[in-house]
Every structure is written in C-alpha cells, then in structure tokens.
Amino acid sequence: MKILLLGKNGQVGWELQRALATLGEVVALDFDSPGPLSADFSKPQGLAATVRAVAPDVIVNAAAHTAVDKAESEPDLARAINAEAPAVLAREAAACGAWLLHYSTDYVFDGSGDAPRGEDAPTGPLNVYGLTKLEGEQAIRASGCRHLLLRTSWVYGARGGNFARTMLKLAQEREQLRVIDDQIGAPTGADLLADLSAHMLRTARSDASVAGTYHAVAAGQTSWHGYASHVIDFARAAGVAVKVALGAIEAVPTSAFPTPAKRPLNSRLDTSRLRSRFGVVLPDWRHGVDRMLTEVLGR
C-alpha cells in the first residue's frame, strides 16, 4: 500500500509518520517540503499534480489552517487550506480510486447544550475556522470518493506547543492563574488519533462499508480549568517547582477572555459509532495527558 501523507510536521502528522509506517510505503510531505511535489495548501490546485505523481492507494490529510482567531482576519486563506484543498484531494482520490482520510473538528457545531453530539447532529459553526472546516467536509462527501472523516477536539501532542505546556510555564511564573471553566471537551492526544487512523485504514481496505464520518476523541470530559488543574497537580506531584498555590487557579467564564473568534462551549462528541464499527476502546483523557506530561517533564 502506498500512502500520501500531507501535513507531516503538525502534531497529528508527526505521529502519523510513525503509525502509518506499519501499513506500507509512506510519502510524507508538508507545505515547505523540498522537491517537485507540491504540498502547499494555500495553492490548492498544485495538489492535484502531486496526487497524480504519487498515485497513492490512500491519502491522509493532516494539514489545516488551525489558527482559529487569525482565520477571522484571513478567511480566504483559511478557506483555501480547509475547504478548497480538501476538495481537490477528494476529486483526485475519486479519480484514482484512493481512500481519503481527513480530520475535522467539533467547531462545525454551535456548541449549545450539554449533550455529546453524534455525527448526524445539525451543524452550525460559530467562526470562520469552523465554517471552512465544514465546507471541506461537504466537498469530500460530494466528491463521491471513499473516505474516512474524523471529527476531533482539543488535540495536543508532546511535540510542539500545547495548552499543557503553556499552563506549566505560567504555573512556574505566577502565583495565581485564571482559566476558563465553561467550555467542556475531551483533550485528545495526537498519538491516539494516529493509532486510530492506522487501525481504521487497515479495516477500510478490506471493508469499504465502514466509509463515512466518525467522532474521535478520548473518553471522559473536562473544562479548560479542570485540564489546567490536572496538569499542574501532576507537575507538582512529579517534583516540578510551581509558584501557583493549591486552590489558586481561578475558574472564569469564556467572557473573561474576549477573542476575535467565538468558541463553542460544548465540545462533547459522541464516539459510539467509532467504537462500535471498529471495535476500539477509547482511553480516558487523563491517561493520554499523563503520558504526554511524563514525556515533556522527563519524569
């Protein structure tokens, strides 16, 4: 099997290079990869030539415009990367008979209520990022290509910056912190997504009936405040010198931190379809976070 991986240097893309290697030959590219193959999602039409040159059995798209606030001021670029580029990949996948695995987001929903959303729940994005990701989904479905579309949320990785690293840094600099407590979701590791992706692709290659949209997040739920508290408690127990005192992490509403892009309050996703069709068990979010922190802290 030949796999074309796009967005190889992102958090999920980095883990995919490891996970997909068990399936076959991986041609891994990023927007700045040298050589004749273009993977610049800001220029979507160049992607068609890349797909034709590689002639893959599977295309895995881990590239995206994920700067949520910045997308509000550059909607054309966000649309090119999140919607137009996936549309090109989907058309090429349909033409050559390849599978397309693509990642989307809970931001396609409006974040109302407090129940986990299923794959068929009505969408209603609140910002440019969510809207362009939804447009990418729609283009993939309309293309008729065989696809696996994974919606996820609150993604982190041990490599690169993430929320946990930011909280650790602030906890070592400040005696008090203020963290949002009315946005609820499940921190989901890039390594978990990569392993799920490899498992799903292996199944899909022998059973085309599993094609479709799936919600893929770690089990359980928390707020950003709960997430931060867990991270700092873990660091303190591991012997990291933190300034912030016990009980000195103030829980505040989203309105305390105005941002250009409106965020959904409810990022809960129902993963029963994924678990049932692929026979997987999704670990509690704390399991992956603790593993990532152990790596980050060198403990």
NUDO-309172 format. One record per atom (N, C-alpha, C, O): x, y, z; residue in one letter. Coordinates in steps of 0.05 Angstrom, whole numbers, padded with zeros to 5 digits, always signed. Atoms other than C-alpha are relative to their C-alpha. Example, Ala and Ser with C-alpha at 12.3 -4.5 7.8 and 13.67 -1.06 7.14 Angstrom:
// NUDO-309172
+00018-00024+00000a;+00246-00090+00156a;+00018+00024+00000a;+00039+00024+00013a;-00016-00024-00001s;+00273-00021+00143s;-00015+00022+00014s;-00005+00044+00018s;
END
This chain:
// NUDO-309172
+00017-00024+00000m;+00000+00000+00000m;+00018+00025+00000m;+00037+00027+00015m;-00014-00026+00000k;+00025+00070-00017k;-00018+00021+00012k;-00041+00024+00004k;+00015-00020-00014i;+00003+00126+00028i;+00012+00028-00004i;+00036+00031+00001i;-00009-00027+00002l;+00008+00200+00014l;-00010+00015+00024l;-00034+00019+00029l;+00006-00014-00025l;+00011+00238+00080l;+00007+00030-00004l;+00029+00037-00011l;-00003-00029+00002l;+00001+00314+00078l;-00002+00013+00027l;-00019+00005+00043l;-00001-00013-00027g;+00017+00359+00137g;+00016-00016+00019g;+00009-00019+00042g;-00016+00019-00016k;+00072+00314+00163k;+00012+00012+00025k;+00018-00003+00044k;-00013-00012-00023n;+00101+00364+00212n;-00018+00012+00021n;-00009+00022+00041n;+00019-00008-00021g;+00038+00381+00250g;+00000-00020+00023g;+00013-00041+00021g;+00001+00018-00023q;+00022+00348+00317q;-00010-00028-00009q;+00002-00048-00002q;+00011+00026+00009v;-00021+00294+00285v;+00017-00012-00023v;+00023-00036-00023v;-00017+00010+00022g;+00022+00289+00222g;+00025-00013+00009g;+00034-00033-00002g;-00025+00012-00011w;+00084+00275+00263w;-00005-00028+00010w;+00011-00046+00006w;+00006+00027-00011e;+00051+00217+00299e;-00009-00019-00023e;-00004-00043-00021e;+00008+00017+00023l;+00021+00192+00233l;+00024-00012-00014l;+00022-00035-00025l;-00023+00012+00013q;+00090+00182+00204q;+00008-00026+00013q;+00017-00044+00000q;-00006+00025-00015r;+00101+00130+00258r;-00022-00021-00004r;-00016-00043-00012r;+00022+00019+00000a;+00032+00098+00258a;-00005-00012-00028a;-00011-00036-00030a;+00007+00009+00027l;+00023+00093+00182l;+00022-00018-00012l;+00018-00032-00031l;-00023+00016+00010a;+00092+00061+00172a;-00006-00030+00001a;+00007-00045-00014a;+00006+00029-00002t;+00062-00006+00192t;-00018-00009-00022t;-00022-00033-00026t;+00019+00007+00021l;+00014-00004+00133l;+00012-00002-00028l;+00002-00015-00045l;-00012+00000+00027g;+00061+00008+00075g;+00019+00023-00004g;+00028+00035+00015g;-00018-00023+00007e;+00103+00060+00039e;-00014+00026+00005e;-00036+00030-00004e;+00012-00026-00006v;+00090+00130+00065v;+00016+00022-00013v;+00040+00025-00009v;-00012-00024+00012v;+00105+00191+00022v;-00010+00024+00016v;-00034+00031+00014v;+00009-00021-00020a;+00103+00247+00075a;+00010+00027-00009a;+00034+00031-00014a;-00006-00027+00010l;+00100+00320+00054l;-00011+00021+00019l;-00030+00016+00033l;+00012-00023-00014d;+00089+00388+00085d;+00002+00023-00020d;+00012+00020-00042d;+00002-00023+00018f;+00078+00457+00055f;+00027+00009-00010f;+00029+00020-00032f;-00027-00009+00008d;+00153+00471+00053d;+00018-00023-00007d;+00043-00019-00007d;-00017+00022+00008s;+00177+00403+00031s;+00015+00006-00025s;+00003+00016-00044s;-00016-00006+00025p;+00234+00409-00020p;-00007-00021-00022p;-00018-00042-00016p;+00004+00019+00022g;+00230+00377-00088g;-00024+00007-00017g;-00036+00028-00013g;+00020-00007+00021p;+00180+00374-00145p;-00029-00003+00010p;-00047+00008-00003p;+00027+00005-00009l;+00119+00352-00104l;-00010+00023+00017l;+00002+00029+00038l;+00011-00023-00015s;+00076+00410-00080s;-00020-00010+00021s;-00038-00026+00016s;+00019+00006-00022a;+00040+00405-00013a;-00008+00026+00013a;-00014+00027+00037a;+00008-00026-00010d;+00025+00479-00006d;-00030+00004-00002d;-00040+00008-00024d;+00029-00001+00000f;-00048+00482+00014f;-00011+00028-00005f;-00034+00031-00010f;+00009-00027+00007s;-00051+00557+00003s;-00003+00002-00030s;-00014+00022-00040s;+00003+00001+00029k;-00046+00538-00071k;-00011-00027-00008k;+00004-00044-00018k;+00012+00027+00002p;-00095+00480-00075p;+00004-00014-00026p;+00007-00039-00027p;-00001+00014+00026q;-00091+00466-00150q;+00026-00015-00004q;+00027-00034-00019q;-00025+00015+00003g;-00018+00445-00143g;-00001-00027+00012g;+00016-00044+00006g;+00002+00026-00013l;-00041+00387-00101l;-00008-00022-00019l;+00000-00045-00015l;+00010+00020+00019a;-00074+00352-00159a;+00024-00014-00014a;+00024-00039-00017a;-00023+00011+00013a;-00007+00342-00194a;+00016-00018+00018a;+00027-00039+00010a;-00014+00016-00020t;+00023+00315-00130t;-00013-00027+00003t;+00000-00048+00004t;+00014+00026-00003v;-00031+00262-00122v;+00004-00017-00025v;+00008-00041-00022v;-00004+00016+00025r;-00024+00241-00195r;+00028-00011-00002r;+00032-00033-00011r;-00028+00009+00002a;+00052+00236-00189a;+00005-00023+00020a;+00019-00042+00013a;-00004+00021-00021v;+00049+00194-00125v;-00016-00025-00006v;-00008-00047-00001v;+00018+00022+00005a;-00010+00151-00147a;-00005-00017+00025a;+00001-00041+00024a;+00002+00014-00025p;-00027+00132-00075p;-00025-00018+00001p;-00045-00014-00014p;+00024+00016-00007d;-00075+00079-00050d;-00017+00014+00021d;-00041+00011+00022d;+00013-00015-00022v;-00091+00124+00009v;+00012+00028+00002v;+00036+00031+00000v;-00009-00027-00005i;-00087+00199+00020i;-00009+00007+00029i;-00032+00004+00036i;+00006-00009-00027v;-00083+00223+00092v;+00006+00029+00003v;+00029+00038+00000v;-00004-00029-00002n;-00094+00297+00102n;+00000+00010+00028n;-00021+00012+00041n;-00002-00011-00027a;-00068+00323+00168a;+00007+00030-00001a;+00015+00041+00020a;-00006-00029+00002a;-00058+00394+00142a;-00026+00016+00004a;-00047+00008-00004a;+00023-00018-00004a;-00104+00451+00163a;+00009+00027+00009a;+00031+00031+00020a;-00003-00026-00012h;-00109+00524+00180h;-00014-00001+00027h;-00039+00000+00028h;+00012+00004-00026t;-00119+00517+00255t;+00003+00024+00019t;-00004+00023+00042t;-00002-00024-00016a;-00104+00588+00279a;-00028+00013+00000a;-00035+00029-00017a;+00029-00007-00001v;-00177+00600+00300v;-00004+00030-00001v;-00021+00039-00017v;+00004-00029+00000d;-00172+00674+00315d;+00011+00013-00025d;-00002+00032-00035d;-00012-00012+00024k;-00126+00690+00257k;-00018-00004-00025k;-00019+00012-00043k;+00017+00006+00023a;-00176+00657+00209a;-00021+00022-00004a;-00031+00026-00026a;+00020-00021+00002e;-00225+00713+00225e;+00009+00023-00018e;-00007+00036-00031e;-00011-00023+00016s;-00179+00764+00191s;+00011-00009-00027s;+00019+00007-00043s;-00010+00010+00026e;-00156+00718+00134e;-00018-00023-00010e;-00008-00046-00013e;+00018+00021+00007p;-00218+00679+00113p;+00006-00013-00027p;+00001-00037-00030p;-00006+00012+00026d;-00195+00669+00041d;+00022-00021+00003d;+00020-00043-00010d;-00022+00019-00004l;-00131+00634+00064l;-00011-00024+00015l;-00005-00047+00008l;+00012+00022-00015a;-00170+00592+00115a;-00017-00017-00018a;-00016-00042-00016a;+00017+00015+00018r;-00219+00572+00061r;+00017-00016-00021r;+00010-00039-00027r;-00017+00014+00019a;-00164+00554+00012a;+00012-00026+00013a;+00012-00047+00000a;-00013+00023-00014i;-00130+00508+00063i;-00020-00020+00010i;-00016-00044+00008i;+00019+00018-00014n;-00191+00480+00099n;-00022-00011-00018n;-00034-00031-00011n;+00023+00008+00017a;-00241+00474+00042a;+00009-00006-00028a;+00003-00028-00039a;-00006+00004+00029e;-00212+00483-00028e;+00021-00022-00003e;+00018-00038-00022e;-00021+00021+00003a;-00150+00439-00017a;-00012-00028+00005a;-00007-00046-00011a;+00013+00027-00003p;-00191+00380+00012p;-00018-00007-00023p;-00020-00030-00030p;+00016+00006+00023a;-00238+00387-00046a;+00016-00010-00024a;+00008-00029-00037a;-00018+00010+00021v;-00180+00378-00095v;+00009-00028+00007v;+00008-00046-00011v;-00008+00027-00008l;-00155+00318-00056l;-00022-00020-00004l;-00017-00043-00013l;+00023+00019+00003a;-00224+00287-00056a;-00005-00006-00029a;-00011-00029-00036a;+00004+00005+00029r;-00232+00296-00131r;+00021-00019-00011r;+00014-00037-00027r;-00021+00018+00010e;-00165+00264-00144e;-00002-00028+00012e;+00004-00047-00002e;+00004+00026-00012a;-00180+00208-00095a;-00021-00015-00015a;-00019-00039-00021a;+00022+00012+00015a;-00245+00194-00131a;+00010-00010-00028a;+00002-00031-00038a;-00009+00006+00027a;-00209+00195-00198a;+00018-00025-00001a;+00018-00040-00020a;-00019+00022+00001c;-00155+00145-00179c;-00008-00023+00018c;+00007-00043+00020c;+00010+00022-00017g;-00196+00102-00131g;+00013-00002+00027g;+00012-00023+00040g;-00014+00000-00026a;-00156+00121-00069a;-00020+00006+00023a;-00040+00019+00019a;+00014-00008-00024w;-00183+00126+00001w;+00010+00027+00009w;+00034+00033+00005w;-00008-00025-00012l;-00182+00195+00034l;-00007+00000+00029l;-00030-00003+00036l;+00005-00003-00029l;-00174+00202+00109l;+00005+00030+00007l;+00027+00040+00001l;-00001-00029-00005h;-00187+00274+00132h;-00010+00006+00028h;-00027-00008+00039h;+00007-00007-00027y;-00192+00307+00200y;-00016+00026+00001y;-00009+00046-00013y;+00017-00024-00003s;-00246+00356+00220s;-00002+00006+00030s;+00015-00003+00046s;+00001-00012-00027t;-00269+00388+00285t;-00028+00003+00011t;-00047+00004-00003t;+00026-00006-00013d;-00324+00398+00336d;-00009+00028-00006d;-00033+00035-00001d;+00007-00028+00005y;-00323+00471+00314y;-00020+00002-00023y;-00030+00024-00029y;+00021+00000+00020v;-00371+00451+00258v;-00028+00003+00013v;-00047+00008+00000v;+00025-00002-00015f;-00424+00452+00313f;-00001+00027+00014f;+00019+00042+00015f;+00003-00026-00013d;-00452+00512+00351d;+00007+00000+00030d;+00007+00020+00043d;-00008+00002-00028g;-00432+00486+00420g;-00022+00005+00020g;-00016+00010+00043g;+00022-00005-00019s;-00501+00494+00450s;-00006-00026+00016s;+00002-00048+00007s;+00009+00023-00015g;-00530+00448+00503g;+00023-00013+00016g;+00045-00002+00018g;-00020+00014-00015d;-00492+00398+00545d;+00002-00030-00006d;+00015-00045+00009d;+00000+00029+00007a;-00502+00331+00510a;+00022-00004-00022a;+00026+00014-00038a;-00019+00007+00022p;-00449+00297+00466p;-00014-00001-00026p;-00036-00013-00028p;+00013+00000+00026r;-00464+00307+00393r;+00009-00025-00017r;+00032-00032-00017r;-00005+00022+00018g;-00469+00249+00344g;+00008+00011-00027g;+00006+00035-00032g;-00009-00008+00026e;-00443+00250+00273e;-00022+00013-00017e;-00015+00030-00034e;+00021-00010+00017d;-00511+00266+00243d;-00015+00024+00013d;-00035+00033+00002d;+00013-00023-00012a;-00528+00324+00290a;+00003+00025-00018a;+00022+00027-00033a;-00001-00025+00016p;-00543+00392+00257p;+00025+00016+00005p;+00033+00019+00028p;-00024-00016-00003t;-00482+00434+00244t;-00008+00030+00003t;-00031+00037-00002t;+00005-00029-00003g;-00476+00509+00258g;+00024+00014+00010g;+00024+00024+00033g;-00025-00011-00010p;-00405+00536+00262p;-00003+00029+00008p;-00019+00044-00003p;+00001-00027-00012l;-00393+00599+00302l;+00022+00019-00011l;+00021+00043-00006l;-00022-00016+00009n;-00330+00623+00267n;+00010-00009-00027n;+00001-00029-00038n;-00010+00006+00027v;-00291+00623+00202v;+00014-00027-00001v;+00010-00042-00020v;-00014+00026-00001y;-00248+00564+00222y;-00021-00023-00002y;-00018-00041-00019y;+00020+00021+00000g;-00309+00520+00237g;-00015-00001-00027g;-00021-00022-00037g;+00015-00001+00026l;-00345+00544+00173l;+00017-00012-00022l;+00006-00028-00038l;-00016+00011+00022t;-00286+00528+00128t;+00005-00030+00003t;+00008-00044-00016t;-00003+00029-00004k;-00276+00460+00160k;-00025-00015-00008k;-00023-00037-00019k;+00025+00012+00008l;-00349+00445+00149l;-00001-00001-00031l;-00010-00021-00042l;+00000-00001+00029e;-00342+00466+00076e;+00019-00022-00011e;+00013-00034-00032e;-00018+00021+00008g;-00283+00418+00070g;-00014-00027+00002g;-00011-00044-00016g;+00015+00025-00003e;-00326+00361+00097e;-00020-00004-00023e;-00022-00025-00035e;+00021+00001+00020q;-00382+00377+00049q;+00012-00006-00028q;+00000-00021-00044q;-00012+00005+00026a;-00335+00378-00011a;+00009-00029-00002a;+00007-00041-00024a;-00010+00027+00000i;-00306+00310+00008i;-00024-00019-00005i;-00022-00037-00021i;+00023+00017+00003r;-00375+00278+00014r;-00011+00003-00029r;-00019-00017-00041r;+00011-00005+00027a;-00398+00310-00052a;+00017-00013-00022a;+00006-00018-00043a;-00018+00011+00020s;-00338+00282-00089s;-00005-00029-00008s;+00001-00038-00030s;+00005+00029+00004g;-00361+00210-00082g;+00024-00017+00005g;+00023-00042+00001g;-00024+00017-00006c;-00291+00187-00061c;-00005-00017+00025c;-00022-00010+00042c;+00001+00016-00024r;-00283+00132-00010r;+00015+00015+00022r;+00039+00022+00018r;-00013-00017-00020h;-00268+00170+00054h;-00006-00009+00029h;-00026-00022+00035h;+00003+00001-00029l;-00259+00168+00129l;+00004+00028+00010l;+00025+00040+00006l;-00001-00028-00009l;-00274+00235+00161l;-00002-00001+00030l;-00022-00009+00041l;-00001+00001-00029l;-00254+00242+00234l;-00002+00028+00012l;+00015+00045+00008l;+00002-00025-00015r;-00280+00299+00276r;+00012-00005+00028r;+00007-00025+00041r;-00013+00002-00027t;-00239+00311+00339t;+00000+00027+00013t;-00011+00046+00003t;-00001-00026-00015s;-00226+00365+00391s;+00023+00000+00019s;+00034-00020+00027s;-00020-00005-00020w;-00175+00394+00438w;+00025-00017-00003w;+00034-00030+00016w;-00023+00017+00006v;-00116+00360+00404v;+00026+00011+00011v;+00031+00035+00011v;-00026-00008-00011y;-00048+00361+00437y;+00021-00022-00008y;+00014-00044-00016y;-00022+00019+00004g;+00020+00328+00426g;+00023+00007+00017g;+00026+00030+00026g;-00023-00005-00016a;+00084+00321+00465a;+00020+00018-00015a;+00036+00032-00004a;-00018-00016+00017r;+00120+00354+00406r;-00014+00027-00006r;-00037+00027-00015r;+00011-00027+00007g;+00110+00429+00397g;-00016+00012+00024g;-00018+00000+00045g;+00015-00014-00020g;+00068+00478+00436g;-00027-00012+00005g;-00039-00023-00014g;+00028+00009-00006n;+00003+00459+00471n;-00009+00013+00025n;+00006+00027+00039n;+00012-00012-00024f;-00043+00481+00527f;+00014-00008+00025f;+00019+00008+00042f;-00014+00010-00025a;-00009+00437+00579a;+00027+00014+00004a;+00033+00022+00026a;-00026-00013-00002r;+00059+00466+00564r;-00003+00030+00009r;+00012+00040+00025r;+00005-00028-00008t;+00031+00537+00569t;-00007+00002+00030t;+00003+00019+00044t;+00008+00000-00028m;-00001+00521+00637m;+00024-00006+00018m;+00027+00006+00039m;-00024+00006-00015l;+00064+00491+00662l;+00018+00024+00002l;+00029+00030+00024l;-00017-00024+00000k;+00103+00553+00642k;-00012+00021+00018k;+00002+00033+00034k;+00013-00021-00016l;+00052+00600+00674l;+00001-00007+00030l;+00004+00010+00047l;+00000+00009-00028a;+00049+00558+00738a;+00027+00004+00013a;+00029+00006+00037a;-00027-00004-00011q;+00124+00567+00746q;+00007+00030+00002q;+00027+00037+00014q;-00005-00029+00000e;+00119+00642+00736e;-00018+00016+00017e;-00011+00038+00027e;+00020-00015-00014r;+00056+00663+00772r;-00011-00014+00024r;-00010-00039+00026r;+00011+00011-00024e;+00024+00653+00839e;-00030-00006-00002e;-00041-00021+00013e;+00028+00005+00005q;-00047+00655+00812q;-00005-00002-00030q;+00009+00010-00046q;+00008+00002+00028l;-00080+00635+00746l;-00030+00002-00002l;-00045-00004+00016l;+00028-00001+00006r;-00147+00647+00714r;-00005-00016-00025r;+00007-00011-00046r;+00004+00019+00023v;-00173+00592+00668v;-00030-00004-00004v;-00045-00006+00015v;+00028+00003+00007i;-00239+00584+00631i;-00011-00027+00009i;+00001-00048+00007i;+00012+00024-00010d;-00287+00534+00661d;-00027-00007-00012d;-00040-00026-00004d;+00027+00005+00012d;-00350+00538+00617d;+00002-00011-00028d;-00018-00013-00042d;-00004+00015+00025q;-00320+00505+00555q;+00007-00029+00008q;+00026-00034+00023q;-00004+00028-00008i;-00325+00429+00561i;+00007-00018-00024i;-00006-00016-00045i;-00008+00018+00021g;-00290+00377+00519g;+00018-00023+00010g;+00019-00028+00034g;-00018+00022-00008a;-00240+00319+00519a;+00027+00004-00013a;+00030+00001-00038a;-00027-00001+00011p;-00165+00331+00510p;+00007-00026-00014p;+00004-00047-00002p;-00004+00024+00016t;-00145+00283+00455t;+00028+00000-00012t;+00036+00019-00025t;-00028+00001+00009g;-00074+00261+00440g;+00003-00005-00030g;-00012-00020-00042g;-00006+00004+00028a;-00045+00265+00370a;+00009-00030-00004a;+00003-00041-00025a;-00008+00028+00003d;-00015+00195+00383d;-00025-00018-00001d;-00025-00038-00016d;+00025+00016+00000l;-00085+00167+00398l;-00013+00003-00028l;-00022-00018-00039l;+00012-00004+00027l;-00112+00198+00333l;+00015-00015-00022l;+00003-00027-00040l;-00016+00013+00020a;-00054+00170+00293a;-00004-00031+00001a;-00007-00044-00020a;+00004+00029-00003d;-00063+00099+00321d;-00028-00008-00009d;-00031-00029-00022d;+00027+00005+00010l;-00138+00102+00309l;-00001+00001-00030l;-00014-00016-00043l;+00000-00003+00029s;-00126+00125+00238s;+00012-00024-00014s;+00000-00034-00033s;-00012+00024+00012a;-00080+00067+00222a;-00018-00024+00002a;-00021-00039-00017a;+00018+00022-00004h;-00129+00018+00252h;-00024+00002-00019h;-00033-00018-00031h;+00023-00004+00017m;-00187+00048+00213m;+00006-00005-00029m;-00009-00017-00044m;-00008+00004+00028l;-00149+00048+00147l;+00004-00030-00006l;-00003-00039-00027l;-00005+00028+00004r;-00129-00024+00156r;-00027-00015-00003r;-00030-00032-00021r;+00027+00011+00003t;-00203-00042+00166t;-00013+00008-00026t;-00025-00009-00039t;+00013-00011+00024a;-00227+00002+00109a;+00010-00013-00025a;-00005-00017-00044a;-00012+00013+00024r;-00180-00031+00059r;-00013-00027-00006r;-00013-00035-00029r;+00013+00026+00004s;-00217-00097+00069s;-00030+00001+00002s;-00044-00018-00004s;+00029-00003-00004d;-00287-00070+00085d;-00008+00029-00007d;-00008+00046+00011d;+00007-00027+00009a;-00309-00009+00045a;-00025+00011+00013a;-00030+00035+00011a;+00025-00010-00013s;-00375-00006+00083s;+00005+00018+00024s;-00014+00031+00033s;-00005-00017-00024v;-00341+00030+00141v;+00005+00029-00008v;+00009+00045+00010v;-00005-00028+00008a;-00331+00093+00099a;-00021+00018+00013a;-00044+00011+00017a;+00019-00019-00011g;-00362+00155+00129g;+00013+00019+00021g;+00037+00021+00022g;-00009-00020-00019t;-00357+00206+00185t;-00001-00012+00028t;-00020-00026+00036t;-00002+00011-00027y;-00335+00189+00256y;+00010+00022+00019y;+00025+00039+00012y;-00010-00017-00021h;-00324+00226+00321h;+00021-00015+00015h;+00017-00037+00024h;-00023+00013-00012a;-00256+00210+00351a;+00013+00018+00021a;+00028+00036+00014a;-00012-00015-00022v;-00238+00238+00419v;+00004-00020+00023v;-00007-00041+00024v;-00005+00016-00023a;-00212+00210+00484a;-00026-00001+00017a;-00044+00015+00014a;+00024+00003-00017a;-00263+00186+00536a;+00001+00020+00023a;+00021+00031+00030a;+00002-00019-00023g;-00288+00230+00592g;-00003+00029-00010g;-00005+00034-00034g;+00003-00028+00007q;-00295+00305+00594q;+00011+00017+00023q;+00013+00008+00046q;-00010-00019-00020t;-00267+00366+00630t;-00003+00028-00012t;-00010+00031-00035t;-00001-00027+00009s;-00263+00441+00625s;+00030+00008-00003s;+00047-00007+00005s;-00028-00010+00001w;-00200+00481+00609w;+00011+00003+00028w;+00035-00001+00033w;-00008-00003-00028h;-00198+00496+00683h;+00008-00027+00012h;+00028-00030+00026h;-00005+00027-00010g;-00202+00422+00700g;+00026-00011-00012g;+00042-00025+00001g;-00023+00009+00014y;-00149+00407+00648y;+00025+00013+00012y;+00045-00001+00018y;-00023-00015-00012a;-00102+00461+00676a;+00006-00010+00028a;+00030-00015+00035a;-00004+00010-00027s;-00112+00437+00747s;+00013-00027+00000s;+00031-00033+00016s;-00012+00027+00001h;-00096+00365+00728h;+00029+00002-00008h;+00046-00012+00004h;-00027-00002+00009v;-00033+00386+00692v;+00018+00010+00022v;+00040+00000+00026v;-00017-00012-00021i;-00007+00429+00750i;+00002-00019+00024i;+00023-00021+00036i;-00001+00020-00022d;-00025+00376+00802d;+00020-00022-00007d;+00036-00031+00010d;-00019+00020+00009f;+00014+00325+00760f;+00028+00010+00003f;+00046-00005+00013f;-00027-00012-00002a;+00074+00371+00756a;+00009+00003+00028a;+00032-00004+00035a;-00007-00003-00028r;+00073+00386+00830r;+00007-00027+00012r;+00027-00029+00027r;-00006+00027-00011a;+00070+00311+00847a;+00026-00011-00011a;+00039-00028+00001a;-00025+00010+00013a;+00128+00299+00799a;+00025+00015+00009a;+00047+00010+00000a;-00022-00015-00011g;+00171+00349+00837g;+00008+00025-00015g;+00029+00036-00010g;-00005-00025+00014v;+00167+00408+00790v;-00006+00023+00018v;-00027+00023+00031v;+00005-00024-00017a;+00174+00474+00826a;-00020+00018-00013a;-00014+00031-00034a;+00020-00017+00011v;+00110+00512+00814v;-00007+00022+00020v;-00007+00016+00045v;+00006-00022-00017k;+00093+00580+00842k;-00030+00001+00008k;-00037+00008+00031k;+00029-00002-00005v;+00017+00575+00836v;-00007-00018+00023v;+00000-00042+00024v;+00007+00015-00024a;-00012+00553+00903a;-00024-00018-00005a;-00039-00014-00024a;+00024+00017+00001l;-00063+00499+00914l;-00025+00018+00003l;-00025+00034+00021l;+00024-00016-00001g;-00131+00529+00902g;+00002+00028-00012g;-00016+00044-00009g;-00004-00027+00010a;-00102+00590+00867a;-00004+00001-00031a;+00006+00019-00044a;+00007-00001+00029i;-00128+00572+00797i;-00029+00007-00001i;-00047-00009+00004i;+00028-00011+00000e;-00190+00615+00789e;-00015-00009-00025e;-00005-00007-00047e;+00018+00008+00022a;-00247+00588+00746a;-00015+00024-00009a;-00029+00038+00006a;+00014-00024+00012v;-00274+00642+00699v;-00015-00008-00025v;-00009-00029-00037v;+00015+00006+00025p;-00324+00644+00642p;+00015+00009-00025p;+00034+00024-00023p;-00012-00006+00025t;-00306+00649+00569t;+00001+00031-00005t;+00019+00041-00017t;+00002-00029+00003s;-00328+00722+00571s;+00023+00016+00013s;+00028+00039+00006s;-00023-00013-00013a;-00267+00738+00615a;+00023+00003-00019a;+00041+00019-00014a;-00021-00001+00019f;-00222+00727+00555f;-00011+00004-00029f;-00013-00015-00044f;+00012-00005+00027p;-00253+00761+00493p;+00021-00007-00022p;+00044-00001-00020p;-00017+00007+00023t;-00225+00734+00427t;-00014+00007-00026t;-00039+00009-00026t;+00013-00006+00025p;-00237+00751+00354p;-00020-00021-00009p;-00041-00015-00021p;+00018+00022+00008a;-00269+00682+00342a;-00015-00010+00024a;-00004-00015+00045a;+00017+00011-00021k;-00327+00657+00383k;+00005-00030+00002k;+00006-00044-00018k;-00005+00028-00005r;-00314+00589+00415r;-00026-00014+00009r;-00042-00003+00022r;+00023+00016-00010p;-00366+00533+00426p;+00005-00007+00029p;+00027-00013+00037p;-00002+00008-00028l;-00380+00519+00499l;-00001-00030+00003l;+00012-00041+00021l;+00003+00029-00002n;-00399+00447+00487n;+00015-00014-00022n;+00006-00013-00045n;-00016+00014+00020s;-00345+00407+00451s;-00003-00030+00004s;+00014-00045-00006s;+00003+00029-00005r;-00371+00339+00474r;-00008-00014-00026r;-00026-00004-00041r;+00007+00016+00024l;-00373+00287+00417l;-00006-00029+00008l;+00008-00041+00024l;+00008+00028-00005d;-00408+00220+00418d;+00016-00018-00018d;+00015-00016-00042d;-00018+00017+00015t;-00359+00166+00397t;-00011-00029-00003t;+00004-00047-00010t;+00011+00027+00001s;-00406+00106+00399s;+00002-00013-00027s;+00007-00037-00029s;-00002+00012+00027r;-00405+00097+00323r;+00028-00010-00005r;+00031-00032-00015r;-00028+00008+00004l;-00329+00094+00321l;+00006-00025+00016l;+00017-00044+00006l;-00006+00023-00017r;-00325+00046+00380r;-00014-00025-00010r;-00003-00047-00008r;+00015+00023+00009s;-00379+00001+00352s;+00010-00012-00026s;+00014-00036-00029s;-00007+00010+00027r;-00357-00004+00279r;+00029-00010-00001r;+00035-00027-00017r;-00029+00007+00002f;-00282-00010+00292f;+00009-00016+00025f;+00033-00024+00026f;-00007+00016-00023g;-00283-00047+00359g;+00023+00011+00016g;+00040-00004+00025g;-00022-00013-00015v;-00238+00003+00394v;-00010+00009+00028v;-00033+00014+00032v;+00005-00011-00026v;-00234+00025+00466v;+00015+00026+00002v;+00039+00027-00004v;-00013-00027-00002l;-00220+00099+00477l;+00007+00005+00029l;-00010+00006+00047l;-00008-00004-00028p;-00179+00113+00540p;-00009+00027+00010p;-00014+00046-00005p;+00007-00025-00012d;-00197+00167+00589d;+00021+00022-00007d;+00044+00015-00009d;-00018-00022+00009w;-00167+00235+00571w;+00024+00003+00019w;+00046+00011+00010w;-00022-00003-00019r;-00124+00235+00634r;+00023-00019-00006r;+00046-00012-00002r;-00020+00020+00006h;-00087+00173+00611h;+00020+00011-00021h;+00044+00010-00017h;-00018-00011+00021g;-00060+00207+00548g;+00015+00025+00010g;+00038+00029+00003g;-00013-00024-00010v;-00046+00273+00583v;+00023-00007+00019v;+00044+00005+00018v;-00021+00008-00018d;-00007+00239+00638d;+00025-00011-00014d;+00047-00006-00007d;-00022+00011+00016r;+00034+00201+00587r;+00016+00023-00014r;+00040+00022-00015r;-00013-00023+00013m;+00048+00266+00549m;+00017+00016+00020m;+00039+00024+00014m;-00015-00016-00020l;+00068+00302+00613l;+00025-00014+00009l;+00045-00002+00014l;-00024+00015-00008t;+00115+00246+00633t;+00022+00004-00020t;+00046+00006-00013t;-00020-00005+00021e;+00150+00255+00566e;+00011+00028+00001e;+00035+00033-00001e;-00007-00028+00000v;+00150+00330+00569v;+00018+00007+00024v;+00038+00022+00021v;-00015-00006-00024l;+00176+00333+00640l;+00025-00017+00004l;+00042-00012+00021l;-00023+00017-00003g;+00226+00277+00631g;-00001-00016+00026g;+00020-00023+00037g;+00003+00015-00025r;+00198+00241+00692r;-00006-00029-00005r;-00009-00045+00014r;
END
